[in-house]
Amino acid sequence: MITKTLKFILKSQIKSSKFIPKPGGFTLIELLVALVLAFLIITPLLGFVLDVMNTDAQEQAKANSEQEIQTALNYISRDLQQAIYIYDQTGITAISSQLRYPSDTTKIPLLVFWKRELVSNVVPAANSTTVSSTKDDTFVYSLVAYYLIKDSDATWSNAARIARWQIKDGVEQVSTGGVTCGTYSKKYVSTVYCPDSGFAPFNDYFAASDKLEAGMNKWKKSGTYDNNNTARVLIDYVDQTTTSPPTATCPPTTSTNTWSSITPSNSMTGFYVCVDRANTTAQVFIRSNALARINNNSSQINYSDSKKSYFSTASVRVQGRGYLYK
């Protein structure tokens, strides 16, 4: 009886073991097929995503460059509106040794002019004896120079840039008192309103027989410039190309306008200026280099027809509001 019972139990266990599920999984062939299919699907998608990202970066670089050159032109336009005299190429050549960087060939002055600048709340008013806090505004003269700069300074891009430099006269004391500023013989309102180091009035070297252009071209600095008074960068990523870029052209000369071009000696035309000196008018062109924003390799950011969409150009024409007569 016991033997029969044991046989029955063993048979039952053997039968039930046949129905125990085996652990599932993929074969090596199945895994290889899955990997191939994933590669065929994901690779094109990844390439598409990278193309979209690159295109977006390129378009953003172009948009940023266009916006920045327009902002720079707006700034220059406001500056030029206060101009009383704008130097042409002959004038810049005549006074270039007196400007901020006379021996630095990487910094080329292309737009140089005298302007009248407002100084607010500085001159005692006529009724200041009764109202001691009342002060009037006045104007002083400034010499402004815009430079095209192309050097190896790692702070900036491998494209060119435009920088602005200025020296300004002080506010003279119109009554008794005042302070002395350095070697200047005049008295000034306070040390806050002293002339910038190196400043000299534009008419200091005029001879009685000089015409306006001849007198302005004789201008010389007074002493030395302050080491802290350097040209401040207005815009970077300006086209530095010297080989066959699209060049700007000056407006045609008419019976009332005589235009002359001012171009850098290194043949770069990313910053190009036309001057009508007699009418105190300038037309300024700036061409950007958006390619330098996404590829700063100096050998791969030059202009070419196939890349011309990266080199947008904008211009502005401005007439100064002041005039000088001699």
Secondary structure, DSSP 8 states (H G I E B T S, - for coil): -HHHHHHHHHHHHHHHHTTS-------HHHHHHHHHHHHHHHHHHHHHHHHHHHHHHHHHHHHHHHHHHHHHHHHHHHHHTTEEEE--HHHHHHHGGGSS-TT-TTEEEEEEEEEEEEEEEEEE-TTTTT-TT-EEEEEEEEEEEEEEE----TTS-SSEEEEEEEEE---B-SSS--EE-TT--SEES-GGG---TB---TTTT--TT--HHHHHTT---BS---TT---EEEEEEE----SS----------SS---EEE--TT---SEEEEEEGGGTEEEEEEEB-THHHH---GGG-S--GGGGGG--EEEEEEE-S-----
